[in-house]
């Protein structure tokens, strides 16, 4: 927003836009986690340990590969290259799963009979990334880089 709007908006409006945007983001995240919690308690679940394990493993591996490869190409054109700590934070602490969860919920069970297993696995992946990976990032990132954690929305404990 700063590059395009800052010169055309008053300071008071800029502060208002900043806090309204934060409020909308927090509200959206809260609604998503309420729906996720209700689905965890109310839906029919089909648990498959290996499917959940490999889903978490492959999501972690392919997200890291994607971040590293895309950062390599983007750094050729950026004024401020994405360094290793930022790449680590994006790849390890950035997966939330709201889109994957929504997509799993709209699967038609008549077409894909294993919908319950996919919803259960998606919930497990979201819980793993939010509660396990997110809480491990501050311990693995140097304290001088904790401001980066705040910029990417990873909550430190």
C-alpha positions in Angstrom: 0.0 0.0 0.0 2.8 2.4 0.9 4.2 2.7 -2.6 0.9 3.6 -4.3 -1.3 5.2 -1.7 0.8 6.8 1.0 1.3 10.1 -0.8 -2.5 10.4 -1.6 -3.9 9.6 1.9 -3.8 11.7 5.0 -2.0 10.4 8.1 -5.3 9.9 9.9 -6.7 7.9 7.0 -3.5 5.8 6.7 -3.8 4.8 10.4 -7.5 4.0 10.0 -6.8 1.8 6.9 -4.0 0.0 8.8 -6.1 -0.9 11.8 -9.2 -1.8 9.8 -7.1 -4.1 7.7 -5.7 -5.7 10.8 -9.1 -6.1 12.3 -10.5 -7.7 9.1 -7.6 -10.1 9.0 -7.9 -11.1 12.6 -11.7 -11.5 12.2 -11.3 -13.7 9.1 -8.7 -15.9 10.9 -11.0 -16.2 13.9 -13.9 -17.3 11.7 -11.8 -19.9 9.9 -10.6 -21.4 13.2 -14.1 -21.5 14.6 -15.3 -23.4 11.5 -12.3 -25.6 11.8 -13.0 -26.3 15.5 -16.7 -27.0 14.8 -15.7 -29.4 12.0 -13.2 -31.1 14.3 -15.9 -31.9 16.8 -19.0 -32.4 14.7 -17.9 -34.0 11.4 -17.5 -37.7 10.7 -13.9 -38.5 10.6 -11.9 -41.3 9.0 -8.4 -41.5 10.4 -5.5 -43.0 8.3 -2.2 -42.5 10.1 0.0 -43.1 7.1 -2.0 -40.8 4.9 -1.8 -38.0 7.6 1.9 -38.6 8.1 2.8 -38.5 4.4 0.5 -35.5 3.8 2.3 -33.5 6.5 5.7 -34.7 5.2 5.1 -33.9 1.6 3.4 -30.5 2.4 6.5 -29.5 4.4 9.0 -30.8 1.7 7.3 -29.3 -1.3 6.5 -26.0 0.3 10.2 -25.6 1.2 11.2 -26.6 -2.4 8.7 -24.1 -3.8 9.9 -21.3 -1.6 13.6 -21.9 -2.3 13.1 -22.3 -6.1 10.8 -19.2 -6.4 13.1 -17.1 -4.2 16.0 -18.0 -6.4 14.3 -16.6 -9.4 12.7 -13.7 -7.6 16.1 -12.6 -6.1 17.4 -12.0 -9.6 14.9 -9.1 -9.9 14.5 -7.8 -6.4 16.3 -4.8 -4.9 16.4 -6.5 -1.5 16.9 -10.3 -2.0 15.1 -12.8 0.2 17.7 -14.2 2.5 17.9 -17.7 4.1 16.1 -16.8 7.3 13.2 -15.2 5.5 13.0 -18.3 3.2 13.0 -20.6 6.3 10.2 -18.6 7.9 8.1 -18.6 4.7 8.6 -22.3 4.1 8.4 -23.7 7.6 6.1 -21.3 9.4 3.8 -20.0 6.7 1.4 -22.9 5.9 -2.0 -22.3 7.4 -4.4 -24.4 5.4 -7.6 -22.3 5.3 -7.9 -22.8 1.5 -7.1 -26.5 1.7 -9.7 -26.9 4.5 -12.3 -25.1 2.5 -11.6 -27.1 -0.6 -11.8 -30.4 1.4 -15.2 -29.3 2.8 -16.8 -28.8 -0.6 -15.8 -32.2 -2.0 -18.8 -34.1 -3.2 -18.9 -37.4 -1.3 -20.7 -39.1 -4.2 -17.8 -38.4 -6.5 -15.0 -38.9 -4.0 -16.0 -41.4 -1.3 -12.9 -40.7 0.8 -14.0 -37.1 1.6 -14.1 -37.8 5.4 -10.5 -39.0 5.3 -9.4 -35.9 3.3 -11.2 -33.5 5.7 -9.6 -35.3 8.7 -6.2 -35.2 7.1 -6.6 -31.5 6.2 -7.5 -30.7 9.8 -4.5 -32.7 11.1 -2.2 -30.8 8.7 -3.6 -27.4 9.8 -3.3 -28.3 13.5 0.3 -29.6 13.0 1.4 -26.5 11.1 -0.3 -24.1 13.5 0.6 -25.6 16.8 3.8 -27.5 16.2 5.7 -25.8 13.4 4.6 -22.3 14.3 5.8 -22.7 17.9 9.2 -24.2 16.8 10.1 -21.2 14.5 11.1 -18.8 17.3 13.5 -21.4 18.8 15.2 -22.0 15.4 15.5 -18.4 14.2 18.2 -16.1 15.7 16.9 -13.5 18.1 18.1 -10.7 15.8 15.6 -12.0 13.2 12.5 -12.0 15.4 11.2 -8.9 13.8 10.9 -11.0 10.6 8.7 -13.5 12.4 6.3 -10.7 13.3 6.3 -9.4 9.8 5.3 -12.9 8.4 2.6 -13.3 11.0 4.2 -16.1 13.0 3.4 -15.8 16.6 6.2 -16.2 19.1 5.6 -17.5 22.5 
